[in-house]
Amino acid sequence: MSVHKDLIKHAENQHKLYQEFLALDELREKYIAEAVELCKQGKPFSTDKINEVTNKMNKINLRIVPLRKNVTIEMVQEYVNSL
């Protein structure tokens, strides 16, 4: 019976971590969109907030999702130029 309880506890913990990961992923996408918009307007922007969230995401130990790459200013500029 204790194995069953341990498995339930593990599953609940994994679900909690996954929900946290999804919330961070949404925030990361928001920051990326903000950087892209500023770049389109020719205004200065930073990728610091994006990478702060990215690093938090990568610290969550979920083997089912790949690690996210840190974003550079050049990456944002290249993306905007490709539009």
Backbone torsions as a table, in degrees:
resi	resn	phi	psi	omega
1	MET	NA	-35.3	-178.8
2	SER	-67.9	-30.7	177.0
3	VAL	-64.1	-41.6	178.6
4	HIS	-61.3	-44.9	178.9
5	LYS	-64.5	-39.2	177.9
6	ASP	-63.3	-40.7	178.5
7	LEU	-65.4	-40.6	177.8
8	ILE	-63.5	-44.3	179.5
9	LYS	-62.0	-42.9	179.1
10	HIS	-62.5	-44.3	-180.0
11	ALA	-62.9	-41.9	178.3
12	GLU	-63.1	-40.9	178.8
13	ASN	-65.1	-42.7	178.5
14	GLN	-62.8	-40.3	178.7
15	HIS	-63.9	-42.8	178.7
16	LYS	-61.2	-45.1	178.9
17	LEU	-63.5	-39.5	179.9
18	TYR	-65.3	-41.1	178.3
19	GLN	-63.8	-40.1	176.5
20	GLU	-62.4	-43.0	178.9
21	PHE	-60.6	-44.4	-179.8
22	LEU	-62.9	-40.4	178.6
23	ALA	-64.2	-42.1	178.1
24	LEU	-66.3	-38.0	179.2
25	ASP	-63.4	-39.7	177.4
26	GLU	-64.4	-42.4	178.4
27	LEU	-64.1	-41.0	178.8
28	ARG	-60.2	-45.8	179.5
29	GLU	-62.5	-37.5	177.8
30	LYS	-62.2	-46.4	179.9
31	TYR	-65.3	-36.3	176.9
32	ILE	-64.1	-45.2	179.8
33	ALA	-61.1	-39.2	177.9
34	GLU	-63.8	-43.2	179.7
35	ALA	-64.4	-41.7	179.0
36	VAL	-62.3	-44.0	-179.5
37	GLU	-63.7	-43.7	177.9
38	LEU	-62.7	-40.8	179.5
39	CYS	-63.8	-42.1	177.9
40	LYS	-58.5	-36.2	-178.5
41	GLN	-83.6	-1.5	-179.7
42	GLY	73.9	18.9	-179.7
43	LYS	-94.5	155.4	177.8
44	PRO	-66.5	145.7	178.8
45	PHE	-147.9	165.2	-179.9
46	SER	-130.8	154.4	175.2
47	THR	-105.9	11.3	-176.5
48	ASP	-60.1	-46.9	-179.4
49	LYS	-65.3	-38.4	178.7
50	ILE	-60.0	-49.0	-175.3
51	ASN	-72.8	-28.4	175.2
52	GLU	-63.3	-45.0	178.6
53	VAL	-68.0	-40.9	178.8
54	THR	-57.7	-45.3	-179.9
55	ASN	-63.7	-37.4	176.0
56	LYS	-64.6	-41.1	179.1
57	MET	-62.1	-42.7	-176.8
58	ASN	-71.0	-18.9	177.1
59	LYS	-80.2	-18.5	177.0
60	ILE	-73.5	124.3	-173.3
61	ASN	-85.9	79.4	174.9
62	LEU	-117.1	113.7	-178.1
63	ARG	-77.4	-9.8	-176.5
64	ILE	-86.5	-8.8	179.1
65	VAL	-123.1	140.1	179.4
66	PRO	-72.7	156.8	175.6
67	LEU	-66.1	146.9	177.4
68	ARG	-93.9	145.4	179.1
69	LYS	-84.4	147.8	170.8
70	ASN	-69.8	148.9	-176.0
71	VAL	-104.7	135.5	176.7
72	THR	-104.7	162.3	176.0
73	ILE	-59.7	-39.0	-179.8
74	GLU	-63.4	-36.8	178.8
75	MET	-63.2	-42.7	178.9
76	VAL	-64.4	-44.7	-179.5
77	GLN	-62.6	-42.3	178.2
78	GLU	-62.4	-41.2	178.5
79	TYR	-62.8	-47.9	-179.0
80	VAL	-61.7	-40.1	-179.9
81	ASN	-67.2	-24.7	-179.3
82	SER	-82.5	-10.8	-178.8
83	LEU	-75.2	NA	NA
